[in-house]
Amino acid sequence: MEQKVIQFMRLRTFATVLSVLMIVGSLGTLAVKGINWGLDFTGGTLIELVYDKPADTSAIRDQLAAEGFSDSVVQEYGSVSDVLVRIPGDDPALGNKIASVLDQKHDGSIEVKRVEFVGPQVGERLREQGGLGMLMALGLVMLYIAFRFQFKFSVGAVLALAHDSIIVLGLFSLFQLQFDLTVLAAILAVIGYSLNDTIIVYDRVRENFRKLRKGEPDEIINVSLTQTLGRTLATSGTTLMVLISLFLFGGEMINGFATALIVGVGVGTYSSIYIASNILLYMKISREDLIIPVKEDLEDETP
């Protein structure tokens, strides 16, 4: 039984308008609200505390928030009784203040093991290196796709990846979610995930352009997307199941990481269909672009 072809490209104009609105909205909120940089980028004080028994990081976080230290980051460090607190500010006495606040609610002793200040110069360098890393990744992706497929494919792939990254950044800016190194890692992971999805679609598009003798470019792309849809949904679905579990049960430390990946996987699946493939049509992809060049016989004819 012949598989029914889903007419994805019928919605290409609507998808284009939707993507433009999302991109403009994301850039707008980035310009107005900016990004809520975490302590990895802004600098702050690191305080290592040692409890006399296993520490409850969730309770510590709540205690600090109740005392006005709502921006603090609390995590286990080494063992269950060692706690690392990261908090904005460069007050040398901040470590003793934090220990005093926590000691009031703790039935036992708390020792301040070390207090270190990480300046904003480190944070600025991390921002620059993170941005350069993303630009380098996009540039290398463009070269790879142009070499493996064709230049028009590379433009579609890079625009799809930029589309996904900007929307994730816009979401974090809109809701002022804290942006730290784990979120940056998640965005780079989104680029890799979306690229993998796009390459699979592109591989089938190239194959069908060479194999199918009839059909307009939009029809061939619809056939290709229909053939890869099952694989795309299975991959996205299983990935999202894991990410949602991390978001619900992974704790505050990886909440931003899971959020960025959930949004990125969803948007990346959409962009593989309606951005990467759509760009091919806007750039007038044709069979001539994908014809395998025939090697000429250079042997001299015998007289």
Sequence and secondary structure as in RCSB ss.txt:
>XXXX:A:sequence
MEQKVIQFMRLRTFATVLSVLMIVGSLGTLAVKGINWGLDFTGGTLIELVYDKPADTSAIRDQLAAEGFSDSVVQ
EYGSVSDVLVRIPGDDPALGNKIASVLDQKHDGSIEVKRVEFVGPQVGERLREQGGLGMLMALGLVMLYIAFRFQ
FKFSVGAVLALAHDSIIVLGLFSLFQLQFDLTVLAAILAVIGYSLNDTIIVYDRVRENFRKLRKGEPDEIINVSL
TQTLGRTLATSGTTLMVLISLFLFGGEMINGFATALIVGVGVGTYSSIYIASNILLYMKISREDLIIPVKEDLED
ETP
>XXXX:A:secstr
       GGGGHHHHHHHHHHHHHHHHHHHHHT  EE HHHH EEEEEEEESS   HHHHHHHHHHTT TT EEE
E SSTTEEEEEES   TTHHHHHHHHHHHH SS EEEEEEEEE HHHHHHHHHHHHHHHHHHHHHHHHHHHHHS 
HHHHHHHHHHHHHHHHHHHHHHHHTT EE HHHHHHHHHHHHHHHHHHHHHHHHHHHHHHH SS  HHHHHHHHH
HHHHHHHHHHHHHHHHHHHHHHHHS GGGHHHHHHHHHHHHHHHHHHHHTHHHHHHHTT  GGGG        S 
   
